[in-house]
Amino acid sequence: MSRPVTEKQILENLTSAVILLNGRFEVTYMNSSAEMLLEASLRRLLAEPIDQLFLGATEELELLQGLVQAGQRVSKREARLMTFKGNEIITDFTATKISPHNLLIEIQPRDRLARIEREEEMLNRHATAKVLVRGLAHEIKNPLGGIRGAAQLLDRELDNEELKEFTRIIVEETDRLRNLVDRLMGPYRKPNIERLNIHAVLEHVRSLIEVEDQGNIKMVRDYDPSLPEFDGDYEQLIQVVLNICRNAMQALTEAGTESPTITMKTRAVRRVTLGTEQHRLVCKVDIIDNGPGIPKELLDSVFYPMVTGRAEGSGLGLSIAQSVINQHQGLIEVTSIPGETNFQILIPLEL
């Protein structure tokens, strides 16, 4: 016979942050979602006054004080709270007076909800673009074989070497177009899944970049050694990270950035929603450069095929990288301002 579900188990599995306060506005309980949101454990915040979270937010504190004196429930949208580490977050919260000396606060982070909506929209748009591009690629690829074959037949009939040069150009260009179309169609094979360590991937890419760049760019490593191994395609993940790092290297070089730096940082994060699915544990890889940044007009479309800010670029690398990480049930996000561009790779550690 199975054991009944306890109230604590229910609270610990909620995605909403739940905090219980006593009459002195001191924390007496908080669930794991609240610990994640506030960047501190219950043990650290137990018996701490809640006004630390509402630092400078006098309106929110007055709402809570008024609730103790008279009301039963108050709500506030877009309230600004301060995490224990000093990071400001925008939230919606509801406070309920559940006894004369206890308040229950439910908090939903606005940025998390906006992020979920943005990720879901990006995944849908990327999937739609991929279907359209693959259909177009098939239409382009079909006649290429005929053109190449006709050029080869014509080459055999010609005796003039100067004319044969033109047929060779046709064959070479059709081969180039075929390779481009193959790349447009994205990863053509299923991932070769094996147990791997993400730091082995990053170290392999770091060594390649240092050889290519001859040590002109400083490579900074900020690794979390506690990250567990996970199942993934080693070669494809190398290609993803290498593509992002090469883009950063080219941007830094072309802009002539002073003290050019690429930082590779890893962390394990809990309870992350990717698209519409929540994962208990996720590997987060940040690849950060101090270059000029991505133009604002390109930022929302950098993962689309054929979108590039460089004249000689194909615009396929990031689209393929996103497809590879999608195959790993993950996602790549990007934020960019002048002086800092951050490509964040998120891969679930528990599928």
C-alpha positions in Angstrom: 0.0 0.0 0.0 1.4 3.4 -1.0 2.0 6.1 1.5 -0.3 9.1 1.4 1.2 12.3 -0.1 2.1 14.8 2.6 1.5 18.6 2.5 5.3 19.1 2.5 5.7 16.9 -0.6 3.1 19.0 -2.4 4.7 22.3 -1.4 8.2 21.1 -2.4 7.0 20.1 -5.9 5.2 23.4 -6.7 6.8 25.7 -9.3 5.5 28.7 -7.4 7.7 30.1 -4.6 5.9 29.7 -1.2 7.1 31.6 1.9 5.5 31.5 5.4 6.0 34.4 7.7 5.2 34.9 11.4 3.8 38.0 13.0 7.2 39.7 13.0 7.6 39.2 9.3 10.3 36.5 9.9 10.7 33.5 7.6 9.5 30.3 9.2 9.2 28.2 6.0 10.0 28.3 2.3 9.8 25.6 -0.4 12.5 24.7 -2.8 11.2 26.9 -5.5 11.5 29.9 -3.1 15.0 28.9 -2.3 15.9 28.9 -6.0 14.2 32.2 -6.6 15.7 34.0 -3.6 19.1 32.3 -4.1 19.3 31.2 -0.5 18.4 28.1 1.6 15.7 27.9 4.2 18.4 27.3 6.8 20.1 30.6 5.8 16.9 32.7 5.8 15.1 31.0 8.8 14.0 33.7 11.3 15.4 36.5 9.0 13.1 39.5 8.5 11.4 39.6 5.1 12.2 43.3 4.6 15.6 42.1 3.3 13.8 40.9 0.2 11.7 44.1 -0.2 14.8 46.3 0.0 13.7 49.8 -1.0 10.2 48.5 -1.9 8.3 50.4 0.8 4.9 50.0 -1.1 5.2 46.2 -0.9 6.1 46.2 2.8 3.2 48.5 3.5 0.8 46.1 1.8 2.0 43.3 4.1 1.7 45.4 7.2 -1.8 46.4 6.2 -2.7 42.8 5.6 -1.7 41.9 9.2 -3.8 44.6 10.6 -7.0 44.3 8.6 -7.1 42.4 5.3 -7.2 38.8 4.3 -5.4 38.8 0.9 -3.4 41.3 -1.2 -1.8 40.9 -4.6 0.8 42.9 -6.4 2.0 42.7 -10.0 5.5 43.5 -11.1 6.8 43.8 -7.6 10.6 44.3 -7.3 12.3 41.9 -4.9 15.9 41.5 -4.0 17.5 38.0 -3.8 19.9 37.1 -1.1 22.8 37.6 -3.5 21.6 41.1 -4.3 20.0 40.5 -7.7 16.8 42.3 -8.4 13.9 40.3 -9.8 10.4 41.3 -11.0 7.6 39.2 -9.6 3.9 38.9 -9.1 3.0 37.9 -5.5 -0.1 37.2 -3.4 0.0 37.4 0.4 -2.7 35.7 2.4 -3.4 36.0 6.1 -3.9 32.4 7.2 -4.0 33.0 11.0 -3.7 36.1 13.2 0.1 35.7 13.3 1.0 34.0 10.0 1.2 35.2 6.4 1.5 32.9 3.3 3.2 34.5 0.3 3.1 33.0 -3.2 5.5 34.4 -5.7 5.7 34.0 -9.5 8.7 35.5 -11.2 7.7 37.6 -14.2 11.0 37.1 -15.9 10.6 33.3 -15.8 7.1 33.4 -17.3 8.4 35.8 -20.0 11.3 33.5 -20.7 9.1 30.5 -21.1 6.9 32.3 -23.6 10.0 33.6 -25.5 11.6 30.2 -25.6 8.4 28.5 -26.8 7.9 31.1 -29.5 11.6 30.8 -30.6 11.3 27.0 -30.8 8.1 27.2 -32.8 9.6 29.7 -35.2 12.8 27.8 -35.5 10.9 24.6 -36.3 8.7 26.3 -38.9 11.7 27.9 -40.5 13.5 24.5 -40.6 10.5 22.8 -42.3 10.4 25.6 -44.9 14.1 25.6 -45.6 14.2 21.8 -45.9 11.4 21.8 -48.4 13.2 24.5 -50.4 16.5 22.6 -50.1 14.9 19.5 -51.6 13.6 21.5 -54.5 17.1 23.0 -55.1 18.9 19.7 -54.7 16.8 17.7 -57.2 18.0 19.4 -60.4 21.6 19.7 -59.2 22.3 16.0 -60.0 21.1 16.5 -63.5 23.1 19.6 -64.1 26.3 17.9 -62.7 25.7 14.8 -64.9 25.1 16.8 -68.0 28.3 18.8 -67.4 30.3 15.6 -67.0 28.9 14.2 -70.2 29.6 17.4 -72.1 33.2 17.4 -70.7 33.8 13.9 -72.3 32.6 15.2 -75.7 34.9 18.2 -75.7 38.4 18.3 -77.0 39.1 21.9 -76.3 40.8 22.3 -72.9 39.6 25.9 -72.6 36.0 24.7 -73.0 36.5 21.8 -70.6 37.5 24.4 -67.9 33.9 25.7 -68.1 32.4 22.3 -67.5 34.7 21.7 -64.6 33.5 25.0 -63.1 29.9 23.8 -63.5 30.7 20.5 -61.7 32.6 22.3 -58.9 29.8 24.9 -58.4 27.1 22.2 -58.3 29.1 20.3 -55.7 29.4 23.5 -53.7 25.7 24.1 -53.9 24.9 20.5 -53.0 27.1 20.8 -49.9 25.3 24.1 -49.0 21.9 22.5 -49.4 23.0 19.5 -47.2 23.9 22.0 -44.5 20.6 23.8 -44.9 18.8 20.6 -44.2 20.5 20.4 -40.8 22.0 17.4 -39.0 21.4 14.5 -41.3 22.2 11.7 -38.8 20.8 10.7 -35.5 23.0 11.7 -32.5 25.6 9.1 -31.5 24.7 9.0 -27.9 27.4 8.2 -25.3 28.2 9.1 -21.8 30.3 12.3 -21.8 31.7 15.1 -19.7 30.9 18.6 -20.9 34.3 19.9 -19.8 36.0 17.4 -22.1 34.0 19.1 -25.0 35.0 22.6 -23.8 38.6 21.7 -23.4 38.8 20.2 -26.9 37.3 23.4 -28.4 39.6 25.6 -26.3 42.7 23.9 -27.6 41.4 24.2 -31.2 40.7 28.0 -30.8 44.1 28.6 -29.2 45.8 27.0 -32.1 43.8 28.8 -34.7 44.1 32.2 -33.0 47.8 31.6 -32.0 47.1 32.8 -28.5 45.9 36.3 -29.3 42.6 35.8 -27.5 42.6 35.1 -23.8 40.5 32.0 -23.0 39.1 32.0 -19.5 37.7 28.8 -17.9 35.1 29.0 -15.0 34.0 25.4 -14.6 31.8 23.7 -12.0 33.6 20.5 -11.3 30.5 19.0 -9.6 28.7 18.8 -13.0 27.7 15.2 -13.6 28.2 13.3 -16.9 25.2 13.0 -19.2 24.2 11.3 -22.4 25.0 13.2 -25.6 26.8 13.2 -29.0 30.4 14.2 -28.3 31.3 15.2 -31.9 28.1 17.2 -32.5 28.5 19.1 -29.2 32.1 19.9 -30.1 30.8 21.4 -33.4 28.2 23.5 -31.5 30.7 25.0 -29.1 33.3 25.4 -31.8 30.9 27.3 -34.0 30.0 29.7 -31.2 33.6 30.2 -30.2 34.8 30.8 -33.8 32.0 33.4 -34.3 33.3 35.1 -31.1 36.9 34.9 -32.2 36.1 36.4 -35.6 34.0 39.2 -34.0 36.8 40.1 -31.6 39.4 40.0 -34.4 37.4 42.1 -36.9 36.5 44.7 -34.3 40.1 44.9 -33.0 38.8 44.6 -29.4 41.3 45.5 -26.8 42.2 42.6 -24.5 39.9 40.2 -26.4 38.6 37.5 -24.1 36.3 34.4 -24.4 35.0 33.0 -21.2 33.6 29.4 -20.9 31.5 28.9 -17.8 29.6 25.9 -16.6 27.0 25.6 -13.9 24.3 23.1 -12.8 20.9 24.8 -12.4 17.7 23.3 -11.0 14.1 23.3 -12.1 14.6 25.0 -15.5 11.7 25.2 -18.0 12.8 24.7 -21.6 9.9 25.4 -23.9 7.0 23.9 -22.1 8.8 21.1 -20.2 10.4 21.6 -16.8 13.6 19.7 -16.0 14.9 19.0 -12.5 18.6 19.5 -13.4 20.1 21.3 -16.3 23.7 21.8 -17.5 24.3 25.5 -18.3 27.2 26.5 -20.5 27.9 30.2 -21.0 30.2 31.3 -23.8 30.9 35.0 -23.3 33.0 37.3 -25.3 33.8 41.0 -24.8 33.4 42.0 -28.5 31.2 44.6 -30.1 28.0 42.7 -29.7 25.3 41.5 -32.1 23.3 44.2 -33.9 19.9 44.6 -32.4 18.2 44.0 -35.7 19.8 40.5 -35.9 19.5 39.4 -32.3 16.1 37.9 -32.5 16.9 36.0 -35.7 20.5 34.8 -35.3 19.3 31.1 -35.2 17.5 31.3 -38.5 19.1 29.8 -41.6 20.9 32.3 -43.8 21.0 35.1 -41.2 24.5 36.5 -40.7 26.2 39.7 -39.8 29.3 38.9 -41.8 29.6 39.3 -45.6 31.5 36.0 -46.0 29.3 34.1 -43.6 26.8 31.4 -44.7 24.4 32.0 -41.8 24.0 28.3 -41.2 26.3 27.6 -38.2 24.0 28.8 -35.4 20.9 27.4 -37.1 22.6 23.9 -37.1 23.9 24.4 -33.6 20.4 25.1 -32.4 19.1 22.0 -34.2 21.8 19.8 -32.5 21.0 21.1 -29.0 17.2 20.6 -29.8 18.1 17.0 -30.5 19.5 16.9 -27.0 16.2 18.3 -25.7 18.0 21.5 -24.9 18.1 25.1 -26.1 20.6 27.9 -27.0 19.8 31.4 -25.9 21.7 34.6 -26.6 21.9 38.0 -25.0 24.1 40.8 -26.4 25.1 44.3 -25.6 28.3 46.2 -26.7 31.1 44.7 -24.7 29.4 41.4 -23.8 27.7 38.7 -25.9 26.6 35.5 -24.0 25.5 32.4 -25.8 23.9 30.1 -23.2 23.6 26.4 -23.9 21.1 24.5 -21.8 21.0 20.7 -21.8 18.9 18.6 -19.4 20.9 16.3 -17.2 17.9 14.2 -16.4 15.7 13.1 -19.3 
